[in-house]
Amino acid sequence: MLSNLPQELIELILAALDVECLRSCSLVSSSLLAPSQRMIFRSLFLPNANFSKVQSLFAIAPHILGYVRDLHVELVPRVSSQNQNGVLLSILTSCHHLQFLSIASGGRTLAEWDDMPLPLQSAVHDLLPSALKLHTLVLLGIRNVPSSFISRALSSIKRLLLCGINAQDSKSHLPSRFETARTEHFSLLAPSDGMKPIVDLILPDTCPPRSLHSIRGLTLGMHRDVEVQSLRLIVATVNTLRLLRLQCADFQTPFSLPRLPVLQEIELRFFWSVGLSQHLDITLASFPTAIPNIELLRLGFHGALPDRENLAEERTSPFPLFDGACAYRKRLPRLARVHCHWRSEQPSPLPDFADFNEYIRGKFPGLSDRVLEVSGGGDPDDIFY
């Protein structure tokens, strides 16, 4: 019966099932085996502890390597086993259809790039131009990433996300010539001591004009320690930037953006803190001049709410830009949606969400329900790409 069904229909049905159901389906019929395996192994997470099992599986069924599209690798500092390195090398040299690759530190301390043996480093390096379908590369919590690798990634990968990394500072690791970026969305969330060397690498003194004009989206830190370096990247992409995501920490000071004429969406994330409302007010007031064509504004509030009395007091002082419908429509004519989200460690539904909702609506009285969206919850460990 199943063998008479079109393969496309079988795959559409299987796409609606979870992994456990797919495993059961793979045992029922030979016509379900291959499509079930393709979906089960499409996304592969390799924690350090499971590499011996993975090695055994691929030895028995090497064809599974061809199903992997998303690969998440965990590097544990200084304890990467020979099994781990061998499996990774096999995957990186066999997964010709790889679309997403994440390499992250799996320990409490940062992993070192040199924790990978040279053959594995070479395989990762060579993967960038050879894997034609690889569109996203994520590096999390890795120290001393070669400058040449970052440069090659910028010229090869459409989405490049660097979080909690630093680059090798040796001049010998700098690329011999500047390569024009191919990256369309670039995320850089680096510690303050690691931010400047990476930005210097991306924007050297010899950087040609329009070298970053492929970039349409940026995700950057915007707190006091890294603001200057983030602004360098923003200024270099003013004529092409359409999406800007900024992590403002506790929003200690307001900031001003350069004029971004084609920016359509901006997202600010920050923690509740003393002076938040005032600093946010000043920043929002600069938007009509800096980002006049904005269509979507997202604000992400992190952490525990202030006490109810303080919230009620702040609610009585709306953001002047949004005090009336006419005010914001005249100055931001294309703004169609404002989304305010509260991320908290509290279980969902949030017990204090009503207070947050009331606070937001008091700060944006000029926005109708059609324009203003208020939500809460989400993963507190969410990584801001």
N, C-alpha and C positions, 0 to 999 in steps of 0.2 A: 504493500500500500504506500509506504513512505517513498519507495523507490520511484513511484509514478509521479510524485510531486516535483514541480520545477525547483531547481536548486536555489534560485533567488527567493522563492516563497519560504523554503526551509530556513534560510538564513535570516529572513525577516522575523520569523517566529522565534528563532533562537535568540535574536537580539534583545527580546523583551524579557529574557530569563536571567536569574542571578547565577553566580558561579556554581553553587551546589547543584542546581537544576541542570546546568550544562554538563557537569560531571556525570550525572545520572543518564542524561541523554546520550552521552558518548558511549555508554555501555549497552544501549538498547538496540541500536541499528548501525550498520556500517555506513549508511547514508547520513547519519548524524555525527559520526565520529570526527571527520575532518572539519566540518564547520564549527562543531563544539570546541575542538582543540584550538582553532583559529581565534575564537573569542576568549577562551580561557587564558591563552598565552599572549594575547595582544598587548597587555600591560604586565610587565614583569618587575617585581620588586625583589632585589637581592640583598637581604641583610647578611651581615658577616657570618652569622651562625649557620646559615643554610647552604653554604656553597658546596659542601660535599654531596648533599642530596641533589642539588641542581646539576652537578657534574655527572652523577650517576644517571639522572634522567636524560640528559642530552647525549650521553654515550649510547643509551638504548634507543632513543628516538631523535636522531640529529635533525630530522626534518622540522621539528618544532622551532628551531632557531629561525626559520624563515617566517614564522608567524608573528614574531616580536616586533611591535611598532613603538611601544613606549618602554624605556628601560630606566629603572631607578637603582642606582648603585650606592651602597653604603661602604665607606672606607673607615676602618677603625685604625687610629694612629698607631703605627709601628707594630701592628699585630696581623697585618694582612697575610694570609697563608698562601702557600704555593697553589693550593686548590682554588682559592679565590682568584688569584692572578691568572691561572690557566683558564678558568671558566670565562672570565671577562675577556681575555684575549680571543677565545673561540667565538664569543658572542659578537664582539666588535668587528671581527674579520668575516663573520658569516651573515650578520643581519643587514642585508643589502637594502631592506625596506624600512630601516629604522627612521622614525619621525621625531621622537622626543628622547633626549638623553639627560638624565640628572645624575650628577656625582656629588655626594654629600658626605660630610664627616659623620661617622656613626658613634663617636665617643663624646665625652664631656669636654675634651680639649679639641682644638682644631687639628685636622689631619694635615699632613704635609704632602705637597705634590710628589715629592721624592719617595713617599711611602709606596708609590707604584713603581715596579721595576721598569727599567728602560724599554723593554719590548712593549710593555703595556702603555707607557707614556707615548711611544711612537705610534701605536695603534690608535690611540685617542686623537693624537695630533693629525694623523693621516686621514682619519675618518671625516674631518670637516669638509675638505673639498671633494672627497670621493663619494660620500653618502648623499646622493642627489635629492633624496626625499627628507633628509634631516632638516627640520625647520625650527626646532627649539633646543637650546642647550642651557642647562642650569648647573651652576657651581655654587655649593653651599658650604661655608665653613672650612675652606682649604687655604693653607698658607703657601706663599712662595710659588704661585702660579706663574709660569714663564710668560714674560711680556710678549714673546713671539706667538704664544698660543692665543692670548687675548686678542692680539692684532689679527691673527688668522681667523678667529671666530667672528670678529666684527665684519670681515670681508667675505664670510661664507654663510652665516646663519641669519635667518630672518628674525628670530626672537632669541635674544641673549640676556640671561639673567644671572647677575653676579651678586651674591649675598654673603656678607661676612667673610670676604676673601681679601688677600693682599697679593701684590705682584712682586716678583723678584726685582730687587732694586739695582742689580748689576747692569752697568751700561752694555756689557757684552750680550745681554739678552734682548736688547732693543732690536726691532726689525731694521734691516738695512735700507728699506725704502717704505714710504707711506703707502698703504693700500686703502683705496676708497671703500668706505663702509657699504655693506649690502644690508646690514641689519635695519629692520623696520621698527622693531620695538626693543628698546634697551632699558634694562633695569640694573641699577647700581645702588646697592644698599651696603656700603662698606663702612668699617670703623673710621674714625677721624684720621688716624695715622696711616690708613691704607687708601684713603680716597684720593688725595692729591697725586700720588704716583700713577694711579690708573688714569685719572683725567689728563695728566701730563702726557701719558702714552697715547691717549686718544686724540688729544689736541696739542701736538708738539708745535714748537715755534715755526717749523717748516710746513705746517699743515696747509694744504692747498684750499682755496675757496670752495665752498659747496661740498666739502669732503664728507659731511654728515647729513647731506640733504636726502638720503634715503630714509632717515628716521622719521617716523610718523607718531611714535609713542615713546614717552619717557616715564620711568618710575624711579624716583630719587628720594634720598633723605633731604629734609629741609630744616633740620634743627641747627642751632647756632654753630656747632663745630664743623659742619660740612656745607653750610649754606653757600659760601663763596664758590666752592668747587661745583656744586650743583648748578649754580647760576651760569657758570662757564659753559656747561653743556646745553642749558636752555637757550642761551644767547646764540650758540652755534647752530641751533635748529629753529630759529624764530620763524622762518618762512615756510616750514614744512610741518611743524608740530601740530597734531590734531588731538592728541590725548596726552594729558599730563597728570601723573599721580605723585603726590608728595606726602612723605611721612614726616610730620612736624613734631614728633615726640610730645613734650608737655607744652609746646607753643609758648616759649619764654618771651619771644619778641615777634611782632608782626613782620611781614616781609612784603616787598614790592617786586612784581614780575616785570620783565621787559615787555614791550608790546608784542603780542602774539596774534597776528591778524587772522590766521586760519584755525586757531584752536577751537575745537567744538566741545570737548569734555574735559573737566578738571575734577580731581578727587583729592581731598585733604583728609588725612587721618591724624588723630592726636589723642592724648590722654586728658582727662579732666584735670584741671589745675587752677591755681589761683591766677586770676587775670586772663583766663581763657577767653571769656566773652569779649573783653576789651580788645585783645589782640586779634581775635577773629573778626571783630567789627571793622577794625582798621584795614585788615587784609581784604575783606569783602568789598569795602568802599573803593578799593583801587581797581576792581575788576572792570568797570565800564571803560576805563582808559586802557588797561592792559589787555583785556580779552573781550572786546566788544561783541564778538560774534559767538560767544559761548551758548551752547544749546542745553547742556546737561551739567549740573553741579552736584557732586556727591560729597557729603561730610560724614566721616566715620569717627564716632566718639568711643573711646576705649576706657575700661576701668569702671570702678564703682561710682555711682552718682553722688554728687554733693548732697548734703542734708536738705530736707524738703523746704526748710525756711529759706536757705540761700537760693534754691531753685526758684521759689516763688518770687523772691526779690528781683532776681535777674530777669525773670519772665516779663516783668513790667517795663523793661527797657528793650524794645524791639531793635533789630538791626535797622538803622535808618534807611538803607538801600531798599529794604523790603517792608517798610512801614505801611506802604499803600500800593495798590495795584498799578496805579499810574506811574509811580516813581520808578519801579524796576522795569516796567515795560518800555518806558521812554529811554532808559539808559542801557538796558540789555534786551533789545527787541526780539532776539532769537531764543531767549531762554524759555525752554518748554517744560523743564522738569528739574526739581530740586529733591534729592533723595538723602535723608538723614538716617543713619543707622547706628544703633548702640550695640557695641560688642562687649560682652561681659562674661565673666567666669561663672556667673549664676546660671542655674539650670533654666532651660526654656520651658514654658513661657516665663518671661522675666517678671518677678513680683512687683517691681517698681516701674514697669514699662509705662503705665498710665501717667506717672509723674514725668517721665522723659517725653512722652507724646505731648503732654500739656505744655511743657517747657519749650519744645521746638515750635509748636504752633503759636506760642506767645512771642517768640523771636522773629517769626516770619508771618505776621498778620496779613500782609498784602497778598499772600499766595493762596489760591483756591485749592480745594482738595484734589482737583484734577492735575494741578502742577506739583503740589507738595506731597511727598510720600515719606512716611515715618515707619521704621521697622526696628526690630531688635533681635538679639540672639546671635547664633553663629559660633564657629570654632574659635576659642580664645587663642589657639596656637596658629591661627591662619597666617600664612606667609604672604606678605604684601608684594605681589609681582607688579 
